[in-house]
Amino acid sequence: MQPGQMAYDRGITVFSPDGRLFQVEYAREAVKKGTTTIGLKFKSGVILIVDKRVPSRLVEPRSIEKIYSIDSHVGCATSGLVADARILVDQARKDAQIHKITYGENIGVEALVKRICDFKQNYTQYGGVRPFGTALLMAGVDEMGAHLFETDPSGALVAYRAGSIGAGRPIVMEMFEKEFKDGMAYNDALLLGVKALKAAIDEDLTAQTIEIGVVDSDRKFRRLAENELEALIKKL
C-alpha cells in the first residue's frame, strides 16, 4: 500500500480518492480465504454444500457448524469468520420470528435477505465498528419459488441459480458454467455440487468433512444425516 493511502486504510467511514473503502475490501479477502461453500438450485428447491475439513483428529467434527437453519423454509451456509456468521444467523432468526409473530406467516426469502444485508451495511458506515468478515449463501423456498442469494460484507446481495463463495470459488464456478442446467433433478444437482466441491479442495471427501443442507417445496430445511452423506460419496 502506498504511504498516502494509509490514512484511508485506518477509517471505515473514509473513502479513498478512487472511491474505495479498504476495510470492506479486507473483509472480502477474509471471505476468499474461507472454506469453499456451494449453493445450487434444482427443480423444486436449493442445495447447500460446505467443506468443513477438521483441522485435527482431536477435534469433534460435530462441533464445527457451517450450515444453519434460519426458519422452517430458510437456511444458510457461511464462509469467512465463523463468529461473525453466528451473529448474522442469530439476527436472521430474530427477524424471521418477529415477522411470523407480527403477520402470522413465514417471511419471504428475499425480504429476509435484504434485512440481513441492511444490518451488514450499517457496519460499513459508522466509526468504531468493522465490517462482518463473512459472506452467506442463503437458500429458501416461499410462495414465489426457490431462491439462492449470496450476501457480501458490504451489504450487497445477488441472486444465483448456482454459486459459490470461499477459497475454491473460481474452480466451482468454472464447473457450474459448463455443467449446470436449469430444472435439474435433485440427485443430479446433488452429485454435481459434491463433484464441484471435490474438484475445488482436491481431496477425498468423507461424511465428516462435508455438510449438506436441502430445502424444497415439500419438506422443511434440513441437513443430510451422516448415513446419507456416506451413500452419496460412494456414488462418486
Secondary structure, DSSP 8 states (H G I E B T S, - for coil): --GGGHHHHH-TT---TTS--HHHHHHHHHHHTS--EEEEEETTEEEEEEE---S-TTS-GGG---EEEEETTEEEEEEE-HHHHHHHHHHHHHHHHHHHHHHSS---HHHHHHHHHHHHHHTTTSTT----SEEEEEEEEETTEEEEEEE-TTS-EEE-SEEEESTTHHHHHHHHHHH--TT--HHHHHHHHHHHHHHHHTS---TTTEEEEEEESSS--EE--HHHHHHHHHH-
